[in-house]
Amino acid sequence: MTGHGIRGILLAVPSVITELDVTEAFRVVDLAGVLCNGIIGASIARQRRFDLVGLIILGTVSGLAGGVLRDVMLNVGQPIALTDPAYLVTALIGVAIALVFRVDGRRWRWPLTVIDALALGCWAATGTIKAQIVGLGLLPSLLLGVVTAVGGGMVRDLCVGQTPAVLGGNTLYATAAAAASGVILLTPVSARAMWGMGVGILVGGGLTLLARRLGWSLPLADPDAGVRLSRAQLAQLIRRSERAGARKAGHVIPRRDASDER
């Protein structure tokens, strides 16, 4: 973060915080998230022994895919990740870091976790604001916020042939993004660009960190849930189906008494 951005956030009182200071601070969080996810993506590629091309692709996809998906879905022009050089350059810097350093252990894990959590809130809020600007309703705007926040990780997981972690079995991530998006939708329009973004980042990031710290997760779907039939009930259901089919065909199937079921 530049010195000007730090002064704008840490030293200025609310009455003299300028829109430029706030915009710069949010942009720093945005790019920090791109850097963080670039490192994470390239680190996964390195663990799987991908070559240099694989590291670059997985790192850039991890850092930029969410924003690209958002802009494509909004159909408002070329994705900002492709028109603003800072985004692609930042993602490539993340790839270079993962290529030079072995990114594992506590020294790396917690800084990356914190940055990723804050970026999730920032991306969810940004996606929601952009959706509202183009006139989308509440639910589509919420969806765009979540897609912006989790899209990069989903595409990264698909690229390495695994079920996206966001789909279940992990601590809250998409839920935290939805919470950050909800903050924007509940904030008055005039305050969204400043206070809405700030509170969205804190809510999304804070919920993500709490979930990881305390192990919060959503309940998993039970594949065995639903109606269960005993063997006798299943046999009776089959016989009824056979009789119904026979009646349509003009045949008669004799009913079986209880002794036939033994």
Secondary structure, DSSP 8 states (H G I E B T S, - for coil): --HHHHIIIIIS-GGG--HHHHHHHHHHHHHHHHHHHHHHHHHHHHHTT--HHHHHHHHHHHHHHHHHHHHHHHTSSS-HHHHSHHHHHHHHHHHHHHHHS---SHHHHHHHHHHHHHHHHHHHHHHHHHHHHTT--HHHHHHHHHHHHHHHHHHHHHHTTS--GGGSSSSSSHHHHHHHHHHHHHS-GGGIIIIIHHHHHHHHHHHHHHHHHHT-------TT-S----HHHHHHHHHHHHHHHHHHHT-------GGGG-
